[in-house]
Amino acid sequence: MAETMLEPCYWAILIGINFYPNPDETHLRGSVHDVQHIQQFLASEPENWHTRSFTASMPPNPNSHQPPETPDIWPTLNNITACFRDTLQKAKEGDSVYIHFSGHGTTETPGSVALVLFDESKGSCHLRGKDLANFLKDMVEAGLLVTLVLDCCFSGGVLRNNDRIRTIDYRQTMDEPCPLEPRADIQTLLEPIRDANLLPDWIVNPRGYSILSACGEHETARELTVHETKCGALSYFLIRALSSLRKRQVAITRQSFYEHLCVMFHAHCPSQNPMLFGNAKIVFLRSTTSKQYANFTPVYREKTHNCLRLDAGSAHGVSNGDGYALYPFATAEDVWYDVKRAPVRVKVGEVCGLTSELICCGSSTSVAMGKVETGWKAKPLTQISPRKIPVRLTGGDFDTIPEGPFLRLWTKHEGESYMFNAAVNDKEEAYEILDTSDQNIPHLPKIPRHRNTAATEVCRILDHLTTFKYFEGIENRIPRPEFENSFKIDLKMELKDKTQVALKRGGFIHVDDSDKLVLSLQNLGSQSLYLALFDLRPSWEICSLLHKEGNGDFKVIAPKVPERKSVIKWNMSVPKSHQHHGFCEDVIKIFVTNRPTSFTHFKLRKLSASLEDLDETTRGSHTLLSEFMAEITPQYRDTGDTTRENWFSQNFLIRTSVKKECPSSMKQNDE
């Protein structure tokens, strides 16, 4: 008899704490409301949610030391951990678990955090982040799909005021052993990954679950007043976004959902930036999808001048005159829209470093633009950047191939050379992509001319290659000196004895297979900095080294912490496809900005040399074309702007060689 497949179940654990009896702790007003709103939302979902709520409201009697709820739903350490164990016991593989915490957070040491729970005898106690991570790890190993939302902050030591900041100072007297069996030390639980230092210390293998937190490690989470009701900013914008998507019965990508939250915070709580960690394939309350659709960029309305701004600027390749179609947030992203039916069409006016002004164009009027709200999203229509990659078309039926977002058709009358040449190989009756010297580019497929989709497939490969080279060349030529002097970047190689040696700058950095590189960034200024780090790989892939290990779009670098450098380590390796060459070449690209921003729209999947795999691999890959790349790659440069949107980028060219079996052998540097 065939085994019956059981429908997945949905489990929710909601924790909200307003009442903290200790006299030196600040009571909160919105945490219980957060839980109530989440509970109402889940109750109206079509799925049957098994929800457990634990709350501590303010008692009517100000002299009371107990919340008015019954003790079985107090958010105590025993109640919470017992609920975790009960959920783990009852849930089955494939079930979804949603955990939401609204209350105070605290920090013991940098990177070591705790949630502050209610305690009947001591007033409050800690659920240490490492203990929480162990519970999450157990759930993931049981096959559960886990999402954790933390509407609190861990900055510690901040000034209290009427804004109701959701953090308190760490006190060791509030620690007590977590009521569960003895566990291994946290470091023994870390799976071998490229860099455990990329993540906060308490997070264990976040590739198995998803975490959304209210702000960065050194920021503060505040409460909002909405219709005379206090609520956490993250909880409010989260429920608002989820309700909008459910009303339209639309699921969007997790990245779009996160970027929408970021732009809402930027507009209403600019000092607070939500952070996303963990597995990008975890569906968020069935309102997001792990599928990859067309890229959208958030739009927000600037209150000071009441103008619309695109959350992307020259650092993202935006140019004056680029055209966009604007859509409401709850618009599906898995269909191809007729741009003529777009609610609003705009073009880019002034371009700044990280954002751009949007102005009317075409049939759109100022009245139509007035309907656009913060949180709408923009889809690119036309990009007229003068920095596009020149591509030559030699022979074949190429007259119908359009210019792409970063592709410009080369003509004989141009003084500069082309980057790629799409040519016909008469001997093999196939299209092939050649480099600037009309030489074959390894590991790219040849497209038979007889295929009905041949021209389309060539166009897709060219779009992929030009996007790759465009992103590689993005550079801020004139960064502000005061910004450039506010941080220090070092790239070193770590030897087997853990000592580190500096690497020479300029040209290619030569390393061997399995060598470990160490990138450190130290913030010397008074404001937080934001680091994005990408590997442009020899398979024409652009991947975020932060995403690879479960981080968000960027890493927050705290100001003026001289004893702490943000350190990222990874091992270089030569993929099998390149081992017969003896080496491969990567570009490590760094962005440092003075405000959060996302470059994930440039991520590309690797290109496959196999024609059969072409459909699944276009977009993404890279085979750097030897030393000539360092000499001919055009630098697409921001000429500076008059705003405070500061950014810096730098490329490190890494050549990784296969280790020779004979120690006396010379390192092979050329093909």
C-alpha positions as CSV (number, residue, x, y, z in Angstrom):
1,M,0.0,0.0,0.0
2,A,1.4,3.4,-0.9
3,E,2.3,5.6,2.0
4,T,-0.2,8.5,2.6
5,M,1.4,11.9,2.4
6,L,0.3,14.0,5.4
7,E,-0.5,17.7,4.9
8,P,2.0,20.0,6.6
9,C,1.0,21.6,9.9
10,Y,1.6,25.1,11.1
11,W,2.9,26.0,14.5
12,A,3.3,29.5,16.1
13,I,4.9,30.5,19.4
14,L,4.2,34.1,20.2
15,I,5.9,36.0,23.1
16,G,5.1,39.5,24.1
17,I,6.3,41.2,27.3
18,N,5.3,44.7,28.5
19,F,5.7,44.1,32.3
20,Y,9.2,44.0,33.7
21,P,8.9,44.3,37.5
22,N,12.5,45.2,38.3
23,P,12.6,48.9,39.2
24,D,15.6,49.7,36.9
25,E,14.0,48.2,33.9
26,T,11.7,50.1,31.5
27,H,8.2,48.8,31.0
28,L,7.0,48.5,27.4
29,R,3.6,49.3,26.0
30,G,3.4,47.6,22.6
31,S,4.8,44.1,23.0
32,V,1.5,42.4,24.0
33,H,-0.3,44.3,21.2
34,D,2.2,42.9,18.8
35,V,1.3,39.3,19.9
36,Q,-2.4,40.0,19.7
37,H,-2.1,41.4,16.2
38,I,0.0,38.5,15.0
39,Q,-2.5,36.0,16.6
40,Q,-5.4,37.7,14.9
41,F,-3.7,37.5,11.6
42,L,-2.8,33.8,11.9
43,A,-6.4,33.1,13.1
44,S,-7.7,34.4,9.8
45,E,-5.3,32.5,7.7
46,P,-6.7,29.6,5.6
47,E,-4.2,27.2,7.2
48,N,-4.9,25.7,10.7
49,W,-2.3,27.3,12.9
50,H,-1.5,25.7,16.3
51,T,-0.8,28.9,18.2
52,R,0.6,29.3,21.7
53,S,0.9,32.8,23.1
54,F,2.8,33.9,26.2
55,T,2.2,37.4,27.4
56,A,2.9,39.7,30.4
57,S,0.7,42.7,30.4
58,M,0.9,45.7,32.8
59,P,-1.0,44.8,36.0
60,P,-3.9,47.2,37.0
61,N,-2.4,47.6,40.4
62,P,1.0,49.5,40.0
63,N,2.3,47.9,43.2
64,S,1.7,44.4,41.8
65,H,4.7,42.2,40.9
66,Q,2.7,39.8,38.7
67,P,1.1,40.3,35.3
68,P,-2.7,39.8,35.1
69,E,-2.5,36.7,32.9
70,T,-2.7,33.2,34.3
71,P,0.7,31.7,35.2
72,D,0.5,29.1,32.5
73,I,0.9,31.7,29.8
74,W,3.5,33.9,31.5
75,P,6.6,34.3,29.3
76,T,8.9,32.5,31.8
77,L,11.9,30.5,30.9
78,N,10.3,27.3,32.0
79,N,7.1,27.9,30.0
80,I,8.9,29.0,26.8
81,T,11.4,26.1,26.8
82,A,8.6,23.6,27.6
83,C,6.7,24.9,24.6
84,F,9.7,24.6,22.4
85,R,10.2,20.9,23.4
86,D,6.4,20.2,23.0
87,T,6.4,21.7,19.5
88,L,9.5,19.7,18.6
89,Q,7.8,16.5,19.8
90,K,4.5,17.0,18.1
91,A,5.6,18.6,14.8
92,K,6.6,16.4,11.9
93,E,9.0,16.8,9.0
94,G,7.9,19.4,6.6
95,D,5.8,21.4,9.2
96,S,6.4,25.2,9.5
97,V,7.2,26.8,12.8
98,Y,6.8,30.6,13.4
99,I,8.4,32.2,16.5
100,H,7.8,35.8,17.3
101,F,9.3,37.7,20.2
102,S,8.4,41.2,21.3
103,G,10.2,42.6,24.3
104,H,13.5,43.6,25.7
105,G,16.8,42.2,24.4
106,T,20.2,42.5,25.9
107,T,23.9,41.9,25.1
108,E,26.3,40.1,27.5
109,T,29.4,40.5,25.3
110,P,29.6,41.8,21.6
111,G,27.9,39.2,19.5
112,S,26.5,37.3,22.5
113,V,22.8,38.2,23.1
114,A,19.8,37.2,25.2
115,L,16.1,37.7,25.2
116,V,14.8,39.1,28.5
117,L,11.8,37.0,29.8
118,F,9.5,37.5,32.8
119,D,10.5,35.7,36.1
120,E,8.1,35.5,39.1
121,S,10.9,35.5,41.7
122,K,13.6,37.7,40.1
123,G,11.4,39.9,37.9
124,S,13.2,38.9,34.8
125,C,15.6,36.3,33.4
126,H,17.6,35.6,30.2
127,L,17.0,33.1,27.4
128,R,20.5,33.2,26.0
129,G,20.9,33.4,22.3
130,K,23.0,30.3,22.3
131,D,20.3,28.3,24.0
132,L,17.7,29.6,21.6
133,A,19.9,28.6,18.7
134,N,20.2,25.1,20.1
135,F,16.4,24.7,20.1
136,L,16.3,26.1,16.5
137,K,19.0,23.6,15.5
138,D,17.0,20.7,16.9
139,M,13.9,21.8,15.0
140,V,15.8,22.1,11.7
141,E,17.4,18.7,12.2
142,A,13.8,17.3,12.6
143,G,12.9,18.7,9.2
144,L,10.9,21.7,10.4
145,L,10.8,25.0,8.4
146,V,11.5,27.6,11.1
147,T,11.1,31.4,10.9
148,L,12.2,33.6,13.9
149,V,11.1,37.2,14.2
150,L,12.8,39.3,16.9
151,D,11.1,42.7,17.6
152,C,13.7,43.8,20.1
153,C,17.3,45.1,20.0
154,F,20.6,44.1,21.6
155,S,22.5,47.4,21.7
156,G,22.6,47.6,25.5
157,G,23.7,50.6,27.5
158,V,21.6,53.1,25.5
159,L,19.9,56.1,27.1
160,R,16.3,55.5,28.1
161,N,13.6,57.9,27.0
162,N,9.9,58.0,26.2
163,D,10.4,56.4,22.8
164,R,10.4,53.0,24.6
165,I,13.6,51.5,23.3
166,R,13.5,47.7,23.5
167,T,16.7,46.9,25.2
168,I,18.1,46.8,28.7
169,D,21.6,46.4,30.2
170,Y,22.9,42.9,30.8
171,R,22.9,41.7,34.4
172,Q,24.5,38.4,35.2
173,T,22.1,37.8,38.2
174,M,19.3,37.3,35.7
175,D,21.1,34.3,34.1
176,E,20.0,30.8,35.1
177,P,20.6,27.4,33.5
178,C,18.3,26.7,30.5
179,P,16.0,23.8,31.6
180,L,17.1,21.2,29.0
181,E,19.7,18.4,28.8
182,P,23.4,19.3,28.7
183,R,24.6,20.5,25.3
184,A,27.9,20.7,23.6
185,D,29.7,24.0,23.6
186,I,28.4,26.3,20.9
187,Q,31.5,26.2,18.8
188,T,31.3,22.4,18.4
189,L,27.9,22.8,16.8
190,L,29.0,25.1,14.1
191,E,29.2,23.3,10.8
192,P,32.4,23.8,8.8
193,I,31.6,26.8,6.6
194,R,33.6,29.4,4.8
195,D,33.5,31.8,7.7
196,A,31.8,31.4,11.0
197,N,32.8,35.0,11.9
198,L,30.4,36.4,9.3
199,L,27.5,35.8,11.8
200,P,26.6,37.0,15.3
201,D,28.2,34.5,17.7
202,W,24.9,33.0,18.9
203,I,23.5,32.0,15.5
204,V,24.1,28.3,14.8
205,N,24.0,27.1,11.1
206,P,21.3,29.6,10.0
207,R,21.1,28.0,6.6
208,G,18.4,25.8,8.1
209,Y,16.1,28.6,9.3
210,S,15.3,32.3,8.7
211,I,15.7,35.1,11.2
212,L,14.2,38.6,10.8
213,S,15.4,41.1,13.5
214,A,14.2,44.6,14.2
215,C,17.5,46.3,13.7
216,G,21.3,45.9,13.6
217,E,23.4,44.8,16.5
218,H,24.3,48.4,17.4
219,E,21.0,50.0,16.7
220,T,17.9,50.5,18.8
221,A,14.4,49.1,18.2
222,R,11.6,51.5,19.1
223,E,7.9,51.5,19.6
224,L,5.4,53.4,17.4
225,T,2.1,55.0,18.2
226,V,-0.5,54.0,15.6
227,H,-4.1,55.1,16.2
228,E,-3.2,55.8,19.9
229,T,-1.9,52.2,20.3
230,K,1.7,51.4,21.0
231,C,3.3,48.6,18.9
232,G,6.7,47.5,17.8
233,A,7.9,49.0,14.5
234,L,8.9,45.7,13.0
235,S,5.7,43.9,14.1
236,Y,3.5,46.8,12.7
237,F,5.2,47.0,9.3
238,L,5.3,43.1,9.1
239,I,1.6,42.7,9.7
240,R,0.8,45.5,7.4
241,A,2.8,44.0,4.6
242,L,1.4,40.5,5.2
243,S,-2.2,41.7,5.3
244,S,-1.7,43.6,2.0
245,L,-0.3,40.5,0.2
246,R,-3.1,38.3,1.6
247,K,-5.8,40.7,0.5
248,R,-4.5,40.5,-3.0
249,Q,-3.7,36.8,-2.7
250,V,-0.2,37.4,-3.9
251,A,3.1,35.9,-3.0
252,I,6.3,37.8,-3.8
253,T,10.0,36.9,-3.4
254,R,11.5,37.0,0.1
255,Q,14.0,39.6,-1.1
256,S,11.3,41.9,-2.3
257,F,9.4,41.5,1.0
258,Y,12.6,42.3,3.0
259,E,13.4,45.3,0.8
260,H,9.9,46.6,1.3
261,L,10.3,46.5,5.1
262,C,13.7,48.3,4.8
263,V,12.2,51.1,2.7
264,M,9.3,51.5,5.2
265,F,11.8,51.8,8.0
266,H,13.9,54.2,6.1
267,A,10.8,56.5,5.6
268,H,9.4,56.2,9.1
269,C,12.2,55.0,11.4
270,P,15.4,56.0,9.7
271,S,17.7,55.1,12.6
272,Q,16.5,51.5,12.6
273,N,17.3,49.0,9.9
274,P,15.8,45.5,9.9
275,M,18.2,42.6,9.4
276,L,17.6,39.3,7.6
277,F,19.7,36.1,8.2
278,G,19.4,32.5,7.3
279,N,17.9,30.4,4.5
280,A,16.6,32.4,1.6
281,K,14.3,29.4,0.6
282,I,12.2,29.5,3.8
283,V,8.8,30.8,2.8
284,F,7.7,33.6,5.1
285,L,4.1,32.8,6.4
286,R,3.2,31.6,2.9
287,S,3.4,35.2,1.6
288,T,6.8,34.9,0.0
289,T,8.2,32.5,-2.5
290,S,11.7,31.1,-3.0
291,K,11.4,31.4,-6.8
292,Q,13.4,34.0,-8.7
293,Y,11.4,36.5,-10.6
294,A,12.1,39.8,-12.3
295,N,13.9,42.4,-10.1
296,F,12.0,45.2,-8.5
297,T,13.5,48.1,-6.6
298,P,11.6,49.8,-3.7
299,V,10.3,53.3,-4.0
300,Y,9.7,55.7,-1.1
301,R,8.4,59.3,-0.8
302,E,10.8,61.8,0.7
303,K,8.8,63.8,3.3
304,T,10.9,67.0,3.2
305,H,10.4,67.7,-0.5
306,N,7.4,65.3,-1.1
307,C,9.2,63.7,-4.0
308,L,9.6,60.1,-5.1
309,R,12.9,58.4,-4.7
310,L,14.2,55.1,-6.0
311,D,16.2,53.1,-3.5
312,A,19.1,52.7,-5.9
313,G,21.7,55.1,-7.3
314,S,24.9,55.4,-9.2
315,A,26.4,52.6,-7.1
316,H,23.8,50.3,-8.5
317,G,24.2,51.4,-12.1
318,V,21.3,53.8,-12.3
319,S,21.7,56.7,-14.8
320,N,19.9,59.9,-15.5
321,G,16.9,59.3,-17.8
322,D,16.4,55.6,-17.0
323,G,12.8,54.6,-17.2
324,Y,10.8,52.6,-14.7
325,A,7.2,51.3,-14.2
326,L,5.8,51.7,-10.7
327,Y,3.5,49.1,-9.1
328,P,1.9,48.8,-5.7
329,F,3.7,46.6,-3.2
330,A,1.1,43.8,-3.3
331,T,1.6,43.2,-7.1
332,A,2.5,39.7,-8.2
333,E,6.1,39.3,-9.5
334,D,5.8,36.0,-11.4
335,V,4.1,37.5,-14.5
336,W,5.3,39.6,-17.4
337,Y,3.5,42.9,-17.2
338,D,2.3,45.0,-20.2
339,V,4.2,48.2,-19.3
340,K,1.5,50.2,-21.1
341,R,-0.8,49.2,-18.3
342,A,1.6,50.1,-15.6
343,P,-0.2,52.4,-13.1
344,V,2.6,54.9,-13.2
345,R,5.6,55.4,-15.5
346,V,8.5,57.5,-14.5
347,K,12.1,58.3,-15.3
348,V,15.2,59.1,-13.3
349,G,16.0,62.7,-12.7
350,E,18.9,63.5,-10.3
351,V,21.1,60.5,-9.5
352,C,22.8,60.3,-6.1
353,G,25.2,57.7,-4.8
354,L,22.6,55.3,-3.3
355,T,19.2,56.7,-4.3
356,S,17.7,58.6,-7.2
357,E,14.9,61.1,-7.8
358,L,11.9,59.9,-9.9
359,I,10.1,62.4,-12.2
360,C,7.1,62.2,-14.6
361,C,7.5,60.8,-18.0
362,G,5.2,59.7,-20.9
363,S,1.5,59.7,-20.1
364,S,2.0,59.7,-16.3
365,T,0.9,62.9,-14.6
366,S,1.7,64.5,-11.3
367,V,-1.7,63.4,-10.2
368,A,-0.8,59.8,-10.9
369,M,2.5,60.1,-9.2
370,G,0.8,61.6,-6.2
371,K,-0.9,58.3,-5.6
372,V,2.4,56.5,-5.3
373,E,3.2,55.7,-1.6
374,T,6.3,54.6,0.2
375,G,6.6,50.9,-0.3
376,W,5.7,50.8,-4.0
377,K,8.2,49.0,-6.3
378,A,9.8,49.9,-9.6
379,K,10.5,47.6,-12.6
380,P,13.2,48.9,-15.0
381,L,12.0,49.6,-18.6
382,T,14.8,51.4,-20.3
383,Q,18.4,52.0,-19.2
384,I,20.4,54.5,-21.1
385,S,23.7,54.4,-19.2
386,P,26.7,55.5,-21.4
387,R,28.6,52.9,-19.4
388,K,27.1,49.9,-21.1
389,I,29.3,47.0,-22.3
390,P,30.0,47.1,-26.1
391,V,29.1,43.9,-27.9
392,R,29.9,43.1,-31.6
393,L,27.5,41.0,-33.7
394,T,29.3,39.2,-36.6
395,G,27.1,37.5,-39.1
396,G,24.0,35.4,-38.3
397,D,20.4,36.6,-37.8
398,F,21.1,39.2,-35.1
399,D,19.1,42.0,-36.5
400,T,16.3,41.4,-34.0
401,I,18.4,41.2,-30.9
402,P,17.6,44.2,-28.7
403,E,20.1,46.0,-26.5
404,G,20.0,44.8,-22.9
405,P,20.1,46.7,-19.6
406,F,23.9,46.7,-19.7
407,L,24.5,45.8,-23.4
408,R,25.3,48.2,-26.2
409,L,25.7,47.1,-29.8
410,W,29.1,48.0,-31.1
411,T,29.6,49.6,-34.5
412,K,32.7,49.8,-36.7
413,H,32.8,53.6,-36.4
414,E,33.5,53.5,-32.6
415,G,37.0,54.3,-31.4
416,E,36.9,51.9,-28.5
417,S,37.1,48.1,-28.8
418,Y,34.2,45.7,-28.0
419,M,34.1,43.4,-25.0
420,F,32.4,40.4,-26.6
421,N,31.8,39.3,-30.1
422,A,28.8,37.1,-30.9
423,A,29.9,35.3,-34.1
424,V,29.0,32.4,-36.3
425,N,31.2,29.3,-36.4
426,D,30.6,28.2,-40.0
427,K,32.4,24.9,-39.4
428,E,30.2,23.9,-36.6
429,E,27.1,25.8,-37.8
430,A,26.8,27.3,-34.3
431,Y,26.8,30.7,-32.6
432,E,29.7,31.3,-30.2
433,I,30.7,34.2,-27.9
434,L,34.3,35.4,-28.4
435,D,36.4,37.8,-26.3
436,T,37.8,41.2,-27.3
437,S,40.6,39.4,-29.2
438,D,38.1,37.2,-31.0
439,Q,39.3,34.2,-29.0
440,N,37.0,31.5,-27.6
441,I,35.8,32.1,-24.0
442,P,36.1,28.8,-22.2
443,H,33.1,27.1,-20.6
444,L,30.5,28.9,-22.6
445,P,28.0,26.8,-24.7
446,K,27.9,27.0,-28.5
447,I,24.3,27.5,-29.8
448,P,23.4,25.5,-32.9
449,R,22.0,27.8,-35.6
450,H,19.2,25.4,-36.5
451,R,17.5,25.9,-33.0
452,N,14.4,28.0,-33.2
453,T,15.4,29.8,-30.0
454,A,19.1,30.3,-31.0
455,A,18.9,34.1,-31.2
456,T,17.1,34.3,-27.9
457,E,19.6,32.0,-26.2
458,V,22.6,34.1,-27.5
459,C,20.9,37.2,-26.3
460,R,20.4,35.7,-22.8
461,I,24.0,34.8,-22.6
462,L,25.1,38.2,-23.7
463,D,22.8,39.8,-21.2
464,H,24.4,37.7,-18.5
465,L,28.0,38.4,-19.5
466,T,27.4,42.2,-19.8
467,T,25.7,42.3,-16.4
468,F,28.7,40.6,-14.9
469,K,31.2,42.9,-16.5
470,Y,29.1,46.0,-15.7
471,F,29.0,45.1,-12.0
472,E,32.7,44.3,-12.0
473,G,33.5,47.7,-13.2
474,I,31.3,49.8,-10.9
475,E,33.6,52.2,-9.0
476,N,33.2,55.5,-7.2
477,R,36.1,57.5,-8.7
478,I,35.7,60.4,-6.3
479,P,34.7,59.2,-2.8
480,R,34.7,61.9,-0.2
481,P,38.1,61.9,1.6
482,E,36.5,62.1,5.0
483,F,34.4,59.0,4.2
484,E,37.4,57.1,2.8
485,N,39.4,57.9,5.9
486,S,36.7,56.7,8.2
487,F,37.5,53.0,7.7
488,K,40.5,50.7,7.1
489,I,40.4,47.6,4.9
490,D,43.1,44.9,5.0
491,L,43.3,41.6,3.0
492,K,45.7,39.0,4.3
493,M,46.4,35.3,3.9
494,E,46.1,33.0,7.0
495,L,48.8,30.4,7.3
496,K,48.4,27.0,9.0
497,D,49.9,28.3,12.2
498,K,47.1,31.0,12.2
499,T,49.6,33.8,11.5
500,Q,48.6,36.2,8.8
501,V,50.7,37.8,6.1
502,A,49.8,40.9,4.1
503,L,49.1,40.5,0.4
504,K,50.5,42.8,-2.2
505,R,48.0,45.2,-3.8
506,G,47.8,45.9,-7.5
507,G,47.4,43.4,-10.4
508,F,46.6,39.8,-9.4
509,I,47.0,38.4,-6.0
510,H,48.5,34.9,-6.3
511,V,47.3,32.1,-3.9
512,D,47.1,28.4,-4.0
513,D,44.1,26.1,-3.8
514,S,42.7,25.9,-0.3
515,D,44.6,29.0,0.9
516,K,42.5,31.0,3.4
517,L,42.0,34.7,2.9
518,V,41.1,37.1,5.7
519,L,39.4,40.4,5.0
520,S,39.1,42.9,7.9
521,L,37.2,46.2,8.0
522,Q,37.6,48.6,10.9
523,N,35.3,51.5,11.4
524,L,37.3,54.5,12.5
525,G,34.4,57.0,12.4
526,S,31.5,57.9,14.6
527,Q,28.7,56.4,12.4
528,S,27.8,52.9,11.5
529,L,29.1,51.5,8.1
530,Y,27.6,48.8,5.9
531,L,29.6,46.2,4.1
532,A,28.6,44.2,1.1
533,L,30.9,41.5,-0.3
534,F,30.7,39.6,-3.5
535,D,32.7,36.9,-5.3
536,L,32.7,37.2,-9.1
537,R,33.6,33.6,-9.9
538,P,35.2,31.8,-12.8
539,S,31.9,30.4,-13.8
540,W,30.4,33.8,-14.5
541,E,28.6,33.7,-11.2
542,I,28.1,36.7,-8.9
543,C,27.4,35.5,-5.4
544,S,27.2,37.3,-2.1
545,L,29.7,35.9,0.4
546,L,27.4,37.2,3.1
547,H,24.4,35.4,1.7
548,K,26.3,32.2,1.4
549,E,26.7,31.9,5.1
550,G,23.2,33.0,6.0
551,N,23.8,36.8,6.4
552,G,21.6,39.5,5.0
553,D,22.4,41.9,2.2
554,F,25.0,43.7,4.3
555,K,27.0,43.5,7.5
556,V,26.8,46.4,10.0
557,I,30.2,47.7,11.1
558,A,29.9,49.5,14.5
559,P,31.7,52.8,14.9
560,K,34.8,53.4,17.0
561,V,35.3,49.9,18.4
562,P,39.1,49.7,18.0
563,E,39.4,46.3,19.7
564,R,36.9,44.8,17.2
565,K,37.5,44.4,13.5
566,S,34.9,42.9,11.3
567,V,36.7,39.8,10.0
568,I,35.6,37.6,7.1
569,K,37.5,34.5,6.2
570,W,37.1,32.2,3.2
571,N,39.0,29.5,1.4
572,M,40.0,29.9,-2.2
573,S,39.5,26.9,-4.5
574,V,39.9,25.9,-8.1
575,P,36.7,24.3,-9.4
576,K,36.9,21.0,-11.2
577,S,36.0,22.7,-14.5
578,H,39.2,24.8,-14.3
579,Q,41.7,22.3,-12.8
580,H,43.0,21.2,-16.2
581,H,44.0,24.9,-16.8
582,G,46.0,24.8,-13.6
583,F,44.3,28.0,-12.2
584,C,41.2,30.1,-12.0
585,E,40.5,33.8,-11.4
586,D,38.0,35.5,-9.1
587,V,37.2,39.1,-8.4
588,I,36.3,39.9,-4.8
589,K,34.3,43.0,-4.9
590,I,33.7,45.2,-1.7
591,F,31.2,47.9,-1.2
592,V,31.3,50.1,1.9
593,T,28.3,52.6,2.3
594,N,27.1,55.0,5.0
595,R,23.5,53.7,4.9
596,P,22.0,50.3,4.3
597,T,21.5,49.4,0.6
598,S,21.2,46.2,-1.4
599,F,23.1,45.0,-4.4
600,T,21.4,41.6,-4.6
601,H,19.8,42.5,-8.0
602,F,23.2,41.9,-9.5
603,K,23.5,38.3,-8.3
604,L,23.9,35.9,-11.1
605,R,23.8,32.1,-11.3
606,K,26.7,30.3,-12.9
607,L,26.7,29.7,-16.6
608,S,26.9,26.1,-17.7
609,A,29.0,24.9,-20.7
610,S,26.3,22.4,-21.3
611,L,23.6,23.4,-23.7
612,E,21.1,21.2,-21.9
613,D,21.6,23.2,-18.7
614,L,21.4,26.6,-20.3
615,D,17.8,27.3,-19.4
616,E,18.5,26.8,-15.7
617,T,21.9,28.5,-15.5
618,T,21.3,31.8,-17.4
619,R,21.9,34.1,-15.4
620,G,25.3,33.8,-14.0
621,S,29.0,32.9,-14.2
622,H,32.5,34.0,-15.0
623,T,35.8,32.9,-16.5
624,L,38.1,35.9,-16.2
625,L,40.0,36.3,-19.4
626,S,43.6,36.2,-17.9
627,E,45.8,39.2,-17.2
628,F,44.3,41.3,-20.0
629,M,41.2,41.8,-17.9
630,A,43.1,43.9,-15.4
631,E,44.1,46.2,-18.2
632,I,41.0,46.6,-20.4
633,T,38.1,46.4,-18.0
634,P,36.5,49.8,-18.1
635,Q,35.9,51.5,-14.8
636,Y,32.3,52.8,-14.5
637,R,32.7,55.7,-12.2
638,D,30.5,57.8,-10.1
639,T,31.6,61.4,-10.4
640,G,30.3,62.3,-7.0
641,D,27.2,64.0,-5.8
642,T,26.1,66.7,-3.5
643,T,24.3,64.5,-1.0
644,R,25.5,62.6,2.1
645,E,25.1,59.2,0.4
646,N,28.7,58.0,0.6
647,W,30.0,54.8,-0.9
648,F,33.2,53.1,-1.7
649,S,34.1,50.1,-3.8
650,Q,37.2,48.1,-4.4
651,N,38.1,45.0,-6.4
652,F,40.7,42.4,-5.5
653,L,41.8,40.2,-8.4
654,I,42.6,36.7,-7.1
655,R,44.4,34.0,-9.2
656,T,44.2,30.6,-7.5
657,S,46.6,27.9,-8.7
658,V,46.3,24.2,-8.4
659,K,49.0,22.9,-6.0
660,K,51.7,20.8,-7.7
661,E,52.3,17.3,-6.5
662,C,56.1,17.9,-6.7
663,P,57.1,20.7,-4.2
664,S,59.9,21.8,-6.5
665,S,57.5,22.4,-9.4
666,M,57.0,25.9,-10.6
667,K,53.6,27.5,-10.1
668,Q,51.7,27.6,-13.4
669,N,50.6,31.1,-14.1
670,D,49.5,31.0,-17.7
671,E,47.3,28.8,-19.8
